[in-house]
Amino acid sequence: LTFLAKDVYGQVANAVANVINRERFYPPEQDLLCYHVGNNGDPYEGLPEMTFHFASADWKLPPSNIFGMFRSGIICLAIKDGEIPSLGILCSRTC
C-alpha cells in the first residue's frame, strides 16, 4: 500500500470517488475505497490514472499501479492515510 498524510489522502479519495462510476464495495475487515468490477474483461478499464507531483518531476501512474484486486470482482485503491507517507510496491512497479 501507499500511505499519504491524512489530509492529502482525504483529497485523493474524494477525487477518485467522484470520477468512478461503479458500485462501491465496503470490505468489513479493511478501511479501503473499493468497487465492484466484475470478472470479465479488463478490471482497470474506466479507472483513473493518477499523477504524483514532486519538486522536480511528475510521476504519472496507470490504474494498475494505484488499484489492486482485493478479491474476485473487487478492486480497491491501494492508497490509505498513514502517519508516515510512503510509496508502496504496487505504486512503484513499472510494468
C-alpha positions in Angstrom: 0.0 0.0 0.0 0.9 3.6 -0.5 0.4 5.9 2.5 -0.4 9.6 2.3 -0.8 12.2 5.0 -4.4 12.2 6.3 -5.5 15.5 4.7 -3.8 14.6 1.3 -5.4 11.1 1.4 -8.8 12.6 2.0 -8.5 14.8 -1.1 -7.3 11.9 -3.2 -10.0 9.6 -2.0 -12.7 12.2 -2.7 -11.3 12.9 -6.2 -11.2 9.2 -7.0 -14.7 8.5 -5.7 -16.1 11.4 -7.7 -14.8 10.1 -11.1 -15.5 6.3 -10.7 -19.0 5.3 -11.8 -19.1 1.8 -10.3 -20.9 0.3 -7.3 -18.9 0.7 -4.1 -17.9 -2.3 -2.0 -17.3 -1.9 1.7 -14.9 -4.6 3.0 -15.6 -5.3 6.6 -12.0 -6.1 7.6 -10.4 -3.1 5.9 -11.0 0.7 5.5 -10.4 0.8 1.8 -12.0 2.5 -1.2 -13.3 -0.4 -3.2 -15.5 -1.1 -6.2 -17.2 -3.9 -7.9 -15.6 -4.5 -11.3 -17.0 -7.8 -12.4 -15.0 -10.8 -13.6 -15.0 -10.2 -17.4 -12.6 -8.0 -19.4 -10.0 -5.5 -18.0 -10.8 -4.7 -14.4 -8.9 -1.4 -14.7 -11.0 -0.2 -17.6 -12.6 3.2 -16.7 -10.5 3.7 -13.6 -8.5 7.0 -13.4 -4.8 7.5 -13.8 -3.0 9.4 -11.1 -0.1 11.8 -11.2 2.2 12.4 -8.2 3.7 15.8 -8.2 7.3 16.1 -6.8 9.5 19.2 -6.6 11.4 18.3 -9.8 9.2 15.9 -11.7 5.7 14.5 -12.1 5.1 10.7 -11.9 2.0 9.6 -13.9 0.7 6.2 -12.9 -1.8 3.9 -14.7 -4.8 2.5 -12.8 -2.9 -0.9 -12.4 -0.4 0.9 -10.2 -2.9 2.6 -7.9 -5.6 -0.1 -7.7 -5.2 -3.7 -6.6 -7.5 -6.7 -6.8 -9.0 -7.2 -3.3 -10.8 -10.4 -4.3 -12.5 -11.7 -7.4 -14.6 -8.9 -8.9 -13.5 -6.3 -6.3 -10.8 -3.7 -6.9 -9.5 -1.3 -4.2 -7.5 1.9 -4.2 -4.1 0.8 -2.9 -3.7 4.1 -1.0 -4.5 4.8 2.6 -3.9 7.5 5.2 -0.9 7.0 7.4 1.5 8.6 9.9 4.5 8.3 7.6 3.8 9.0 3.8 5.4 6.3 1.7 5.0 4.8 -1.8 4.1 1.2 -1.8 5.4 -1.6 -4.1 2.2 -1.6 -6.3 2.6 2.1 -6.9 6.3 1.9 -7.7 6.3 -1.0 -10.1 6.9 -0.1 -13.7 5.2 -2.9 -15.5 
